[in-house]
Amino acid sequence: MKSLILCLFCLISSFCFSQQIEEFKNVKNYYNHHRVLINNEFQKKYRTEPNVASKDAIKKDFLLFMKKMDSIENVALIGALLKVKNLEDLNKIQTKTSTAENQSDMVTTTDKAADYPGGINALRQEVANLFIPMECMPKKKP
């Protein structure tokens, strides 16, 4: 039963990391590696120190250092998030631009000028009728 739960846990955890973008994985791996190195160095220093007061000072320094490391990692993760978001927005803009270019290629051009039946004055009258209500128009004499 325990081995089944362990296998399920490993399987589920592998899917959790598959959703992360490579930028976030790189930042997380980089800071985890440095965190392990720093932890090892502080442990070596802590073990070799015979004085209890010095051990407490080393422990406080370690906690302070890890807090600063967390804040630096958070800034790096925000930077990765901004980079990913900017790249996604840029891809959207490039996609819109490429579809607009494709649509402009489809527009046909004609050599003949567009004529409105009844002439340009009739067209102006139609446009004016759209904007001005009929009640405001002067009445034509029969």
Salt bridges, closest charged atoms under 4 A:
GLU23 OE1 - LYS83 NZ 3.30
GLU41 OE2 - LYS44 NZ 3.69
ASP70 OD1 - ARG35 NH1 2.86
GLU73 OE2 - LYS28 NZ 3.25
GLU73 OE1 - ARG35 NH2 2.35
ASP89 OD1 - LYS85 NZ 3.96
